[in-house]
Amino acid sequence: MHGPFDSRHPLVGLVDEVARLNGRLKSTFAPSRQGVNLGESEIMVLNAVVEAEKAPTVAQIGRSLGHPRQIIQRAANSLKSAGLIETAANPDHKRAQLMKPTEKGIALKREADAIADGIAGELCHAMDLEGVRDATRALRTVRKELEAHLRVLERKGN
């Protein structure tokens, strides 16, 4: 890419491109949220809970997604009321409960994913899917490196 801002740090360019892509993806895949009758923050939290390697807390999801804990908590409360997630005691923290998906939550996520897969299938006829997979792996690597750096800063008290 050549343009007036080529001199900026590559990570700054990535931030801009990801923000723009995020907006486009949200609007493109909105029917998958609407199809399961969940709001944007609710589907975001349900995805985070279902896809987590280990049961997360509200604060962990908030940090991971860059959203205030209160927004994540409201979505989690709604999901819990709907029977889509459940909470469990956290052996590492008295007050920060762990969130786990229920079978109903997993089924609803699969339903939303099926709708999203249909949308993606319609969009991807002209896309290089291996390139999309490569981009996904690259973005995951960047995210995990950033998360590791943030954990180090938190331990230092920054």
N, C-alpha and C positions, 0 to 999 in steps of 0.2 A: 504494500500500500504506500502510495506516495501522495503527500499533501502537505499542507502548512504546518502540521503538528508532528511530523516524522521525528523531530528532535526530542520529543518527550520519552520518558522511560517506557519500555515495553509493557511493564505492569500497569502503568497509568492508561495506556491504550487498551489493554485488556479489560480494565475496570469499565471504561466507557463502552466498549463493545458488548460486554456482558450485561450492562444496564439496559442498553438498547435492545439486545436480544431478549432479555427477561420480559420487557414490555410487550414485545411482539408475541412471545410464547404464551404469556398470560392470556392475551386476547384470542389467540388462535385456539388454545386448548380450554377456554372457558366452558364450552359445552360439556366437557368431561366432569367439571365440578357441578354444573347445573343438572347434569344427568343423574347425579346421586344426591342432589339437594343439599350440598354443603357449600359454605362460603369459602372464599379464598384462604383465609387463615385456618379454617378447620381442616381443609384438605391438605394444607401445608403441614399441619401438626400431625394429622393421621399418617401422612406419608413418612414423616420423620420417625414416628413411633413404630410403624410396621417395618420400615426398612432399616432400623437401627440394628447394629451388631449386638448391642446389649441394651437393656431397658434404660432409656434416658430420663432425665429430670426436665422440668419446665425450663430451668435456667440453662441447662446444656443445649436444649433445642433453640432457645432464644439466642444464645451466643453463636451457635452454628449457623443460624439463618439471618443473624444480624437484626433481630427484632426485639423490642422491649419485652421483658419477662411478663408484664401485665397482659400484653396482647396474646402471648402464647398461653398464659393461664386461662384467659377467657375462652379461647378456642378449646383448650383441654377440658375445661369444665363442661362446655357444650357437648363435646365428644363423649365424656363420661356419662352425662345425663342421657345421651342417646344410646348408651350401651355399646359404644364403639371402642372405647379403651377402658382400662381399669387401672387402679393404682395399687402399689405394693410398698411395703416398708423398705426403706433404703438403709442397709447396714452401715453405710458410710456417712449418713447424715440424718439426724432425727426428724427434721421438718421437710426436707426435700424428697418427696415421694417419687418412686420410680413409676413410669408409665409403660403399660404393656397393652398390646392390641387384644381385643376379644375376637372370637371367631366371626362375630357379626362385623366387626371392624375390618378384619382381613377380607371378608367377602365383599364388603362395600368398596374397599380399595381395589380389589380385583375387577369389580364392575367399572369403576372409574378408569382403571388402566385399560380395560377393553374398549371403552369409548375413546380414550386417548390414542390407543393403537389404531383404531379406525381412522381418526383424524390424521395421524402420522402417515398411515398408508396412502391416504389421498394426496398428501403433500410430497411424499418422497419419490415419486416417479422419476423426477429429474435430478434428484440429489444423489451424491456419492455416499452411500450408507457406511462404507468402511471409513471414509473421512469423518463422518458423524461419530462413529465409534472411537476413532482416534482422538477427536476433539473432546469427547466425553472423558476418556481416560486422562487426557492432558489436563482438563479442568479439575478432575478429581484429585490429581496429583498436586496441582497448585493449591486447591482447597485444603488438603491434608497438611501440606507444608505450612500454610498460613495458620491453621489450627494448632499445629505443634509449636509454632513461634508464639502464638497468643498464650498457650499454656505456660511456656517458659516465662513470659512477661508477668502472667498472673502469679506464678510462684515467687517471682522477685518482688511482687507488690506494686507493679507499675499499672 
